[in-house]
């Protein structure tokens, strides 16, 4: 095992909280990216339907 691997392994086990926060941060960012792509490619007509509904809601006036 080379020196760099030994130092990396030592730091992983020495600073458990830092390791956990790093793993959670990378996983959270990855989840946000995946969710963004899923929402973007889920239904391309959704924006048009939402805009139509919003226009209908805003054009309704209470007299």
MIDOSE-1310 file (N, C-alpha, C; in nm, 2 decimals, decimal comma, always signed):
residues 63
xxxx	+0,09/-0,12/+0,00/+0,00/+0,00/+0,00/+0,09/+0,12/+0,00; +0,06/+0,21/-0,09/+0,15/+0,33/-0,11/+0,12/+0,43/+0,01; +0,20/+0,53/+0,02/+0,19/+0,63/+0,12/+0,06/+0,71/+0,11; +0,03/+0,74/-0,01/-0,10/+0,82/-0,03/-0,22/+0,75/+0,01
xxxx	-0,23/+0,62/-0,02/-0,34/+0,54/+0,02/-0,35/+0,52/+0,17; -0,23/+0,51/+0,24/-0,23/+0,50/+0,38/-0,28/+0,63/+0,45; -0,24/+0,74/+0,39/-0,28/+0,87/+0,45/-0,43/+0,89/+0,43; -0,48/+0,85/+0,31/-0,62/+0,86/+0,28/-0,70/+0,77/+0,37
xxxx	-0,66/+0,65/+0,39/-0,73/+0,56/+0,48/-0,73/+0,61/+0,62; -0,61/+0,66/+0,67/-0,60/+0,71/+0,80/-0,70/+0,83/+0,82; -0,70/+0,92/+0,73/-0,79/+1,04/+0,74/-0,94/+1,00/+0,74; -0,97/+0,90/+0,66/-1,11/+0,85/+0,65/-1,16/+0,80/+0,79
xxxx	-1,07/+0,72/+0,85/-1,11/+0,67/+0,98/-1,09/+0,76/+1,10; -1,01/+0,86/+1,08/-0,98/+0,96/+1,18/-1,09/+1,06/+1,19; -1,14/+1,11/+1,08/-1,23/+1,22/+1,08/-1,37/+1,17/+1,02; -1,44/+1,09/+1,10/-1,56/+1,02/+1,06/-1,67/+1,12/+1,02
xxxx	-1,68/+1,23/+1,10/-1,79/+1,33/+1,08/-1,76/+1,40/+0,94; -1,64/+1,43/+0,92/-1,60/+1,50/+0,79/-1,63/+1,41/+0,67; -1,60/+1,28/+0,69/-1,63/+1,18/+0,58/-1,77/+1,17/+0,56; -1,85/+1,16/+0,66/-2,00/+1,15/+0,65/-2,06/+1,27/+0,58
xxxx	-2,01/+1,39/+0,62/-2,07/+1,51/+0,56/-2,03/+1,52/+0,41; -1,91/+1,48/+0,38/-1,86/+1,48/+0,24/-1,95/+1,38/+0,16; -1,97/+1,26/+0,21/-2,06/+1,17/+0,14/-2,20/+1,22/+0,12; -2,26/+1,28/+0,23/-2,39/+1,33/+0,22/-2,40/+1,45/+0,12
xxxx	-2,30/+1,53/+0,12/-2,30/+1,64/+0,03/-2,29/+1,60/-0,11; -2,21/+1,51/-0,14/-2,20/+1,46/-0,28/-2,32/+1,39/-0,32; -2,38/+1,31/-0,23/-2,50/+1,24/-0,26/-2,62/+1,33/-0,28; -2,63/+1,44/-0,20/-2,73/+1,54/-0,21/-2,72/+1,61/-0,34
xxxx	-2,60/+1,65/-0,38/-2,59/+1,73/-0,51/-2,62/+1,64/-0,63; -2,58/+1,51/-0,62/-2,61/+1,42/-0,73/-2,76/+1,40/-0,74; -2,83/+1,39/-0,62/-2,98/+1,37/-0,62/-3,04/+1,49/-0,68; -3,00/+1,61/-0,65/-3,06/+1,73/-0,71/-3,04/+1,74/-0,86
xxxx	-2,92/+1,70/-0,91/-2,90/+1,69/-1,05/-2,99/+1,59/-1,12; -3,00/+1,47/-1,06/-3,08/+1,37/-1,12/-3,23/+1,42/-1,12; -3,27/+1,47/-1,01/-3,41/+1,52/-1,00/-3,44/+1,63/-1,10; -3,34/+1,72/-1,12/-3,36/+1,82/-1,22/-3,38/+1,77/-1,36
xxxx	-3,30/+1,67/-1,40/-3,31/+1,61/-1,53/-3,44/+1,53/-1,54; -3,48/+1,47/-1,44/-3,61/+1,39/-1,44/-3,73/+1,49/-1,46; -3,73/+1,60/-1,39/-3,84/+1,69/-1,40/-3,84/+1,76/-1,54; -3,72/+1,79/-1,59/-3,71/+1,85/-1,72/-3,76/+1,76/-1,83
xxxx	-3,73/+1,63/-1,82/-3,77/+1,54/-1,93/-3,89/+1,46/-1,90; -3,96/+1,49/-1,79/-4,08/+1,41/-1,76/-4,19/+1,43/-1,86; -4,24/+1,56/-1,87/-4,35/+1,59/-1,96/-4,33/+1,73/-2,02; -4,29/+1,73/-2,14/-4,26/+1,86/-2,20/-4,39/+1,95/-2,22
xxxx	-4,51/+1,90/-2,21/-4,63/+1,98/-2,23/-4,68/+2,03/-2,09; -4,61/+1,99/-1,99/-4,66/+2,04/-1,85/-4,65/+2,19/-1,84; -4,55/+2,25/-1,89/-4,54/+2,40/-1,88/-4,65/+2,47/-1,95; -4,69/+2,42/-2,07/-4,80/+2,48/-2,14/-4,93/+2,46/-2,06
xxxx	-4,96/+2,34/-2,00/-5,08/+2,32/-1,93/-5,08/+2,41/-1,80; -4,97/+2,43/-1,74/-4,97/+2,51/-1,62/-4,99/+2,66/-1,66; -4,93/+2,70/-1,77/-4,95/+2,84/-1,81/-5,10/+2,87/-1,85; -5,16/+2,77/-1,92/-5,30/+2,78/-1,95/-5,39/+2,79/-1,83
xxxx	-5,36/+2,71/-1,73/-5,44/+2,72/-1,61/-5,42/+2,84/-1,53; -5,29/+2,89/-1,53/-5,26/+3,02/-1,47/-5,33/+3,14/-1,54; -5,33/+3,14/-1,67/-5,40/+3,24/-1,74/-5,55/+3,24/-1,72; -5,61/+3,12/-1,71/-5,75/+3,11/-1,68/-5,78/+3,16/-1,54
xxxx	-5,69/+3,13/-1,45/-5,71/+3,17/-1,31/-5,70/+3,33/-1,30; -5,60/+3,38/-1,37/-5,58/+3,53/-1,36/-5,68/+3,61/-1,43; -5,74/+3,55/-1,54/-5,84/+3,62/-1,61/-5,98/+3,62/-1,55; -6,00/+3,53/-1,45/-6,12/+3,53/-1,38/-6,13/+3,64/-1,28
xxx	-6,23/+3,72/-1,29/-6,25/+3,84/-1,21/-6,38/+3,83/-1,13; -6,37/+3,86/-1,00/-6,48/+3,86/-0,92/-6,55/+4,00/-0,93; -6,68/+4,00/-0,96/-6,75/+4,12/-0,97/-6,83/+4,16/-0,85
